[in-house]
Amino acid sequence: MPIMEVAKIESIRSDLTLEIAVRSLRSPTGCGRPENQDNYLIINGKGQARTLWHEQEIDRWAPDWPDGHQRIAVLDGMGGSSQGREATERTIEGLLAIPAATDIVILSNALDSLHERLFKECQAAELETGCTLILLEIPPEKPALLFHVGDSRLYVVDEQQAQCLTVDHVPTTHRALLGLLDGAQWLQQVHCRANSQISQAFILGGTLASPDLYTDRIDADLLALNDGNLPLFLRGLNDRRAVRLDPDRVYLLASDGLWHLHDPQAFIQRCRPCWRGRNARLKRRWTRCLMNWSRRFASRTVSPTIIARSS
């Protein structure tokens, strides 16, 4: 059983309608540098930000931030790369500089531009690195905006079910895009098995757009999954879209540490009762749930998680 190093849990609440709590767990990676290569970013409705820098929690500031607007993100540095942590930190620096957005096209263009700039910088430095990125932009009194690259996930959870709102950018999804898998096969391979391979990453690029399943060529541009390229059984789960945050439901953003388990669905279902209650109870229950995870499900990887609840 790995020994977990735990970052303190905090709640950043900028208004009366959204509770946010973050938790980060670290264990030995087993390869590469023994460090936390994952990260997170929270910008509250006053422009106050919190993230990890050199594995330590720090406070930052987002300039010219509109009142009541929020941004939350989880990033997973590529574990096989010596620059995984640095990739997440470079991305977060860029996220802090991107103005608040209320339109998915504007947000997507800004993030694509950030990806392109960081890709060129890493290419010039002969670095092959990247990270996953799942981001929720939350304007006041408007639907949230989702931007997703990689295999970090967004779940919506209530007392009846836990539903994944994103599609993993993994080889199994590549097969589905090529018409080689049906919905049942995709679900079994993506949500019921642990898998460490991804087919697309922020900064690095990806292979999802290739007609060749076994290509070694990495495209510099990101492929946004949408109703124009997703198979019928995944329609509606676009990478970049508006997401209505329903009152009294919990939204979980997390890296793949939560589903690189012997039985990932058992963990997700077991955690559903942990999100009842308010404020400190929300944090306390989530802490207990993750501690149970470290004992029962024994993943040897990193997982920053953010939980948000609209009320």
VENGIPE-V219822 format. One record per backbone hydrogen bond with DSSP energy under -0.5 kcal/mol. CO is the residue of the C=O (numbers start at 1). NH is the residue of the N-H. E is the energy in kcal/mol with one decimal. If there is no record, write none. Layout:
co:CO nh:NH e:E
co:CO nh:NH e:E
This chain:
co:2 nh:4 e:-0.5
co:4 nh:6 e:-0.5
co:5 nh:26 e:-1.8
co:10 nh:22 e:-1.4
co:11 nh:13 e:-0.7
co:12 nh:14 e:-0.5
co:17 nh:311 e:-2.2
co:19 nh:309 e:-2.3
co:20 nh:12 e:-1.1
co:21 nh:307 e:-2.8
co:22 nh:10 e:-0.7
co:23 nh:305 e:-3.3
co:24 nh:7 e:-2.2
co:25 nh:303 e:-1.8
co:26 nh:5 e:-2.8
co:33 nh:35 e:-2.4
co:35 nh:37 e:-0.8
co:37 nh:77 e:-1.9
co:39 nh:75 e:-2.5
co:40 nh:52 e:-0.7
co:41 nh:73 e:-2.4
co:42 nh:44 e:-0.5
co:42 nh:50 e:-2.1
co:43 nh:71 e:-2.0
co:44 nh:47 e:-2.0
co:45 nh:68 e:-2.5
co:47 nh:62 e:-2.7
co:48 nh:44 e:-2.8
co:49 nh:60 e:-2.6
co:50 nh:42 e:-2.0
co:51 nh:58 e:-2.6
co:53 nh:56 e:-1.4
co:56 nh:53 e:-2.8
co:58 nh:51 e:-1.9
co:60 nh:49 e:-2.3
co:61 nh:63 e:-0.6
co:62 nh:65 e:-0.7
co:66 nh:69 e:-1.6
co:70 nh:138 e:-3.5
co:71 nh:43 e:-3.0
co:72 nh:136 e:-3.1
co:73 nh:41 e:-2.3
co:74 nh:134 e:-2.1
co:75 nh:39 e:-2.8
co:76 nh:132 e:-2.0
co:78 nh:81 e:-1.6
co:81 nh:84 e:-1.1
co:83 nh:87 e:-2.2
co:84 nh:88 e:-1.7
co:85 nh:89 e:-2.1
co:86 nh:90 e:-2.6
co:87 nh:91 e:-2.0
co:88 nh:92 e:-2.4
co:89 nh:93 e:-2.2
co:90 nh:94 e:-1.8
co:91 nh:95 e:-2.5
co:92 nh:96 e:-2.3
co:93 nh:97 e:-0.8
co:94 nh:97 e:-0.6
co:94 nh:98 e:-0.9
co:95 nh:98 e:-0.5
co:103 nh:107 e:-2.3
co:104 nh:108 e:-2.7
co:105 nh:109 e:-2.5
co:106 nh:110 e:-2.1
co:107 nh:111 e:-2.3
co:108 nh:112 e:-2.8
co:109 nh:113 e:-2.2
co:110 nh:114 e:-1.9
co:111 nh:115 e:-2.6
co:112 nh:116 e:-2.5
co:113 nh:117 e:-2.4
co:114 nh:118 e:-2.6
co:115 nh:119 e:-2.6
co:116 nh:120 e:-2.2
co:117 nh:121 e:-2.2
co:118 nh:122 e:-2.5
co:119 nh:123 e:-2.5
co:120 nh:124 e:-2.4
co:121 nh:125 e:-1.5
co:122 nh:127 e:-3.3
co:123 nh:126 e:-1.4
co:127 nh:129 e:-0.8
co:130 nh:78 e:-2.1
co:131 nh:202 e:-2.7
co:132 nh:76 e:-0.8
co:133 nh:149 e:-2.7
co:134 nh:74 e:-2.2
co:135 nh:147 e:-2.1
co:136 nh:72 e:-2.4
co:136 nh:138 e:-0.5
co:137 nh:139 e:-0.6
co:137 nh:145 e:-2.9
co:138 nh:70 e:-2.1
co:139 nh:142 e:-1.2
co:144 nh:243 e:-3.3
co:145 nh:137 e:-2.8
co:146 nh:241 e:-1.1
co:147 nh:135 e:-2.8
co:149 nh:133 e:-2.8
co:150 nh:169 e:-2.3
co:153 nh:254 e:-1.9
co:154 nh:165 e:-3.3
co:155 nh:252 e:-2.5
co:156 nh:163 e:-2.9
co:157 nh:250 e:-2.5
co:161 nh:158 e:-2.5
co:163 nh:156 e:-2.6
co:166 nh:168 e:-0.5
co:168 nh:170 e:-1.5
co:169 nh:199 e:-3.3
co:169 nh:200 e:-0.8
co:170 nh:173 e:-0.6
co:170 nh:174 e:-2.0
co:171 nh:175 e:-2.3
co:172 nh:176 e:-1.9
co:173 nh:177 e:-2.5
co:174 nh:178 e:-1.4
co:175 nh:180 e:-2.7
co:176 nh:179 e:-1.5
co:182 nh:186 e:-2.5
co:183 nh:187 e:-2.6
co:184 nh:188 e:-2.2
co:185 nh:189 e:-2.3
co:186 nh:190 e:-2.5
co:187 nh:191 e:-2.3
co:187 nh:192 e:-0.5
co:188 nh:192 e:-1.0
co:199 nh:207 e:-2.7
co:199 nh:208 e:-0.7
co:201 nh:205 e:-2.6
co:202 nh:131 e:-1.9
co:202 nh:204 e:-1.2
co:205 nh:201 e:-2.5
co:206 nh:219 e:-3.1
co:207 nh:210 e:-1.7
co:211 nh:213 e:-0.6
co:212 nh:215 e:-1.5
co:217 nh:219 e:-0.6
co:219 nh:206 e:-1.8
co:222 nh:224 e:-0.7
co:223 nh:225 e:-0.6
co:225 nh:239 e:-2.7
co:225 nh:240 e:-0.5
co:226 nh:229 e:-1.7
co:226 nh:230 e:-2.5
co:231 nh:234 e:-2.1
co:232 nh:235 e:-1.3
co:234 nh:237 e:-1.7
co:239 nh:241 e:-0.5
co:241 nh:146 e:-3.3
co:243 nh:144 e:-2.1
co:244 nh:246 e:-0.9
co:246 nh:249 e:-1.4
co:246 nh:310 e:-0.5
co:249 nh:310 e:-0.9
co:250 nh:157 e:-3.2
co:251 nh:253 e:-0.5
co:251 nh:308 e:-2.5
co:252 nh:155 e:-2.7
co:253 nh:306 e:-2.8
co:254 nh:153 e:-2.5
co:255 nh:258 e:-1.5
co:256 nh:259 e:-1.6
co:256 nh:260 e:-1.1
co:259 nh:261 e:-1.3
co:261 nh:264 e:-0.6
co:263 nh:267 e:-1.4
co:264 nh:268 e:-2.1
co:265 nh:269 e:-2.6
co:266 nh:270 e:-2.1
co:267 nh:271 e:-1.8
co:268 nh:272 e:-0.5
co:269 nh:272 e:-0.9
co:271 nh:274 e:-1.6
co:272 nh:275 e:-1.3
co:273 nh:276 e:-1.3
co:278 nh:281 e:-2.1
co:279 nh:282 e:-0.7
co:279 nh:283 e:-1.5
co:280 nh:284 e:-2.9
co:281 nh:285 e:-2.8
co:282 nh:286 e:-1.9
co:283 nh:287 e:-2.4
co:284 nh:288 e:-2.2
co:285 nh:289 e:-2.3
co:286 nh:290 e:-2.3
co:287 nh:291 e:-2.2
co:288 nh:292 e:-2.3
co:289 nh:293 e:-1.9
co:290 nh:294 e:-2.2
co:291 nh:295 e:-1.3
co:292 nh:296 e:-3.3
co:293 nh:297 e:-2.2
co:293 nh:298 e:-1.3
co:297 nh:262 e:-0.6
co:302 nh:257 e:-0.5
co:303 nh:25 e:-1.4
co:304 nh:255 e:-1.2
co:305 nh:23 e:-2.5
co:306 nh:253 e:-2.9
co:307 nh:21 e:-2.4
co:308 nh:251 e:-3.2
co:309 nh:19 e:-2.7
co:310 nh:248 e:-3.3
